[in-house]
Amino acid sequence: MIFKFIIIMKTKNQHINCYLCKYYYVTWNKKFPHGCRAMGFKSRVLPSIEVYKHSGIYCLLFNQKNNTRKEKLKKNKDIIA
């Protein structure tokens, strides 16, 4: 499934969206606001762009988050109701 996603992204000439990855995090460093826990680095741009710029391949460690914020809010409303 991940390989299909990477092939689709490659044909559209777009980068992987790090905001949907469970390893992405926002740092407190103003100079390097984006971070990747899987690769262990911080950068000025999204980590997937940095990976592609230096290696020429799309990020192979992308792992989509299990729950989005909307799903969590919906689940909480169902529990309360």
Residue frames relative to the residue before (quaternion, step in Angstrom):
aa qw qx qy qz dx dy dz
M 1.0000 0.0000 0.0000 0.0000 0.00 0.00 0.00
I 0.6540 0.5042 -0.3198 0.4645 3.60 0.93 -0.83
F 0.6526 0.5213 -0.3256 0.4432 3.59 0.95 -0.81
K 0.6156 0.5299 -0.3462 0.4695 3.60 1.04 -0.71
F 0.6456 0.5267 -0.3125 0.4562 3.55 0.98 -0.88
I 0.6627 0.5016 -0.3025 0.4666 3.59 0.94 -0.87
I 0.6442 0.5090 -0.3257 0.4689 3.61 0.96 -0.79
I 0.6427 0.5103 -0.3279 0.4680 3.59 0.95 -0.82
M 0.6650 0.5004 -0.3064 0.4621 3.58 0.90 -0.89
K 0.6506 0.5299 -0.3199 0.4400 3.57 0.99 -0.82
T 0.6753 0.4905 -0.3080 0.4567 3.58 0.94 -0.80
K 0.6887 0.4553 -0.2809 0.4895 3.60 1.11 -0.61
N 0.3698 -0.7509 0.4665 0.2859 3.60 1.32 -0.10
Q 0.4996 0.5983 -0.4571 0.4284 3.55 0.95 0.97
H 0.4475 -0.6744 0.5164 0.2796 3.54 -1.25 0.41
I 0.6140 -0.5361 0.4276 0.3908 3.52 -1.28 0.38
N 0.4184 -0.7113 0.5117 0.2390 3.56 -0.98 0.87
C 0.3123 -0.7912 0.5024 0.1554 3.57 -0.29 1.28
Y 0.5669 0.6100 -0.3881 0.3948 3.59 1.12 -0.52
L 0.6891 0.4575 -0.2727 0.4913 3.60 1.19 -0.46
C 0.5838 0.5938 -0.3585 0.4220 3.59 1.29 -0.11
K 0.4700 -0.6966 0.4638 0.2808 3.58 -0.96 0.81
Y 0.6462 0.5208 -0.3221 0.4554 3.62 1.21 -0.25
Y 0.5506 0.6170 -0.3932 0.4019 3.60 1.24 -0.25
Y 0.0851 0.7795 -0.6196 0.0356 3.56 -1.12 0.70
V 0.4241 -0.6674 0.5518 0.2649 3.54 -1.28 0.48
T 0.2824 -0.7742 0.5472 0.1462 3.55 -0.81 1.03
W 0.5280 -0.6100 0.4830 0.3402 3.55 -1.31 0.15
N 0.5461 0.6248 -0.3868 0.4022 3.58 1.27 -0.19
K 0.3953 -0.7456 0.4853 0.2286 3.61 -0.57 1.13
K 0.6707 0.4997 -0.3039 0.4562 3.60 1.04 -0.69
F 0.7826 0.1605 -0.0768 0.5966 3.59 1.14 -0.63
P 0.0240 -0.8768 0.4802 0.0031 3.62 0.43 1.18
H 0.7142 0.4136 -0.2488 0.5070 3.63 1.19 -0.32
G 0.0291 -0.8179 0.5746 -0.0079 3.56 -0.97 0.86
C 0.2030 -0.7453 0.6227 0.1250 3.53 -1.29 0.50
R 0.3271 -0.7648 0.5247 0.1811 3.58 -0.58 1.16
A 0.6208 0.5652 -0.3467 0.4183 3.60 1.06 -0.69
M 0.7761 0.3139 -0.1670 0.5209 3.59 0.94 -0.86
G 0.4016 -0.7695 0.4288 0.2504 3.55 1.27 -0.21
F 0.6286 0.5071 -0.3828 0.4486 3.60 0.81 0.91
K 0.3043 -0.7018 0.6142 0.1939 3.53 -1.40 0.34
S 0.0098 -0.8154 0.5788 -0.0053 3.59 -1.08 0.61
R 0.5973 -0.5683 0.4379 0.3585 3.52 -1.35 0.23
V 0.7446 0.2835 -0.1674 0.5806 3.57 1.16 -0.59
L 0.7087 -0.4179 0.3159 0.4726 3.58 -1.24 0.08
P 0.5761 -0.6283 0.3954 0.3422 3.60 -0.92 0.83
S 0.6287 0.5416 -0.3542 0.4312 3.63 0.98 -0.69
I 0.6330 0.5120 -0.3278 0.4792 3.59 1.07 -0.67
E 0.6412 0.5256 -0.3110 0.4648 3.56 1.01 -0.85
V 0.6466 0.5156 -0.3144 0.4660 3.58 0.97 -0.88
Y 0.6768 0.4885 -0.2976 0.4633 3.59 0.88 -0.91
K 0.6392 0.5456 -0.3237 0.4348 3.57 1.00 -0.83
H 0.7620 0.3943 -0.2041 0.4714 3.59 0.93 -0.87
S 0.7860 0.3244 -0.1773 0.4955 3.60 1.03 -0.67
G 0.4140 -0.7231 0.4637 0.3012 3.59 1.15 -0.51
I 0.6964 0.3716 -0.2803 0.5462 3.59 1.27 0.11
Y 0.5516 -0.6085 0.4561 0.3427 3.53 -1.22 0.48
C 0.6516 -0.5464 0.3640 0.3800 3.55 -1.16 0.64
L 0.2483 -0.7909 0.5480 0.1114 3.56 -0.71 1.10
L 0.6373 0.5354 -0.3251 0.4489 3.59 1.26 -0.15
F 0.3582 0.7405 -0.4959 0.2781 3.60 1.26 0.13
N 0.0595 0.7704 -0.6294 0.0824 3.53 -0.89 1.03
Q 0.3746 -0.7706 0.4676 0.2170 3.57 -0.36 1.22
K 0.5511 -0.6153 0.4579 0.3286 3.54 -1.10 0.82
N 0.5237 -0.6486 0.4579 0.3087 3.55 -1.10 0.70
N 0.8125 0.1037 -0.0190 0.5734 3.57 0.80 -0.99
T 0.2877 -0.7211 0.6010 0.1895 3.52 -0.95 0.88
R 0.6846 -0.4845 0.3390 0.4262 3.56 -1.22 0.26
K 0.6384 0.5314 -0.3305 0.4481 3.59 0.97 -0.81
E 0.6523 0.5072 -0.3156 0.4666 3.59 0.97 -0.81
K 0.6451 0.5163 -0.3235 0.4610 3.60 0.99 -0.79
L 0.6554 0.5054 -0.3123 0.4664 3.59 0.95 -0.86
K 0.6434 0.5164 -0.3173 0.4676 3.56 0.99 -0.83
K 0.6501 0.5144 -0.3136 0.4629 3.58 0.96 -0.87
N 0.6499 0.5132 -0.3120 0.4657 3.61 0.99 -0.82
K 0.6452 0.5097 -0.3239 0.4680 3.60 0.99 -0.77
D 0.6432 0.5169 -0.3215 0.4646 3.60 1.02 -0.77
I 0.6474 0.5133 -0.3205 0.4633 3.59 1.03 -0.74
I 0.6804 0.4908 -0.2859 0.4630 3.59 0.95 -0.90
A 0.6992 0.5015 -0.2715 0.4312 3.58 0.94 -0.88
